[in-house]
């Protein structure tokens, strides 16, 4: 690959770019955000191959890594315009094979790129028309990542003798469908989509391949010499008004409401011999919260419509069951509201007021409660409950004051739901690791104006997992800021006997230990059966004083200690997995040597669980230990009661460097 540090001189104010900026500027009013979008697009084009070169060039392929719904599409659009201004004759944009997402992307590009002919996935079938287009560049093709569609497009280019076109290939959600899914099977043939994308890159003499995603873990685990491993990364930072993981998944978040994990399971039709027709308490509270918040906004902005999202399963039968539950709930609520003299009405008003009081704690501009109730009585009849899945034809349009969307993957990656106020999540509650907020975080985006009435309802176990995913994402982005041109090692660790690179992993199941990151059990296990482990650690650490800042030791010694540390299973653990941590430490030893540090402290009164990346260090303790090798901070906790057990609590800090270890939550 070319040196990703070499930047070409390019045009950043060409006619296509200026036109796009004028159009997206109608929606993005902040000048700083516009400047940032231009800068990120510039970084992509500067590192691309020279489209005017008369000879084949080595590919210099990169990644645009953005947060969920943070404006990646705007950067793609500006980069497309800038590519045309700088001599690229064809820009091919690969996007989702889900129709609603494909149509959304095509519509946005056609709206903004008005000086370019933009061909859709059905516009290259007529050979003569396509030949004429090839003779009149620049132009854009938007194609879904479907093997047959892509093969047809490649065939159209080949039949038009278009090999010498200079091409920029932009792969949206590049970690989905594009990678070789046969890599970890005993199949030598490339998977279909991966094979056709590779054929595109081989066919065009001059081309640049740009990957785009918010979940790039699988891309970074490519072999360093692999054609799908990005040579450089452009980090997209959100502009003013963006709300994301830092808002929702921190300890101090006021926007999360916990629901009973059992109620989620009660709505899964496939788990029940006979389904209840009563809506669970948490979902009921979520809907009332939505109605209160949406109604308050409707009083101020009567032309707007608002959305509620319910996502608890992939099964279409479950979706239909939930739609019926909510429909019956709507009917009963209308009946109760029609008779104000009943006890049921008083009880309903009490529930609604509780939801109102919760919202007013974060939204100071909430309208008067009585005024909201009067409007709610008027609007509720028009509530639109939509089933959004593979078996339905409903679209994600807000065509009523209240819009309730129930579904599965069609409500996931890439979908933008305007004016989304309340989300109810519960998919795979007993196996939360198979799902991540990064895939279904539809509440992320430029929604700060409605943040005060935004809520997420989900089981606490899922909340913990989603918080962990967010923390790992922050850690990965921090690593990339330090090493933007891809010069860091991505290693997959699956068990103590294997530490190797994998080509394709499910991005929704990947955990990360990045250079310089911390990991600890949420709380150690205080049980009689762990007393022998405590005694072993006591004996082996007796030579280490609390008065010494740290001791230099070996990774082997850290591993021996970690083997004796058990976490409390009732509190749970995702990131703290002894097998994975030991594998990561053993690989660290292979790469960098056996050196490690140990810090020991005793007589501590730490009784509250901590997040797995939060740790228990105070003040400047971490800074007292060098960071050039792994460090084990291990503190001995006193008894909480007379019949309690003393225990050691470990915290591992990985050494600074240019690496990331990945593991699967599913193993």
Helices and strands as residue ranges (DSSP letters): H 15-24, H 31-46, E 62-65, H 72-85, E 90-95, H 99-112, E 117-119, H 127-134, E 139-144, H 147-159, E 166-172, H 192-203, E 206-213, H 217-220, E 232-235, H 245-248, E 256-258, H 261-266, G 269-271, H 281-300, E 306-311, H 316-337, H 343-360, H 369-379, G 380-382, E 384-388, E 402-407, G 409-411, E 420-425, G 429-434, H 437-440, G 448-453, E 455-458, H 460-482, E 489-495, E 498-500, G 507-509, E 510-514, E 518-520, G 528-530, H 531-541, E 551-554, H 555-562, H 578-592, E 595-604, G 622-624, E 630-637, E 647-653, E 659-664
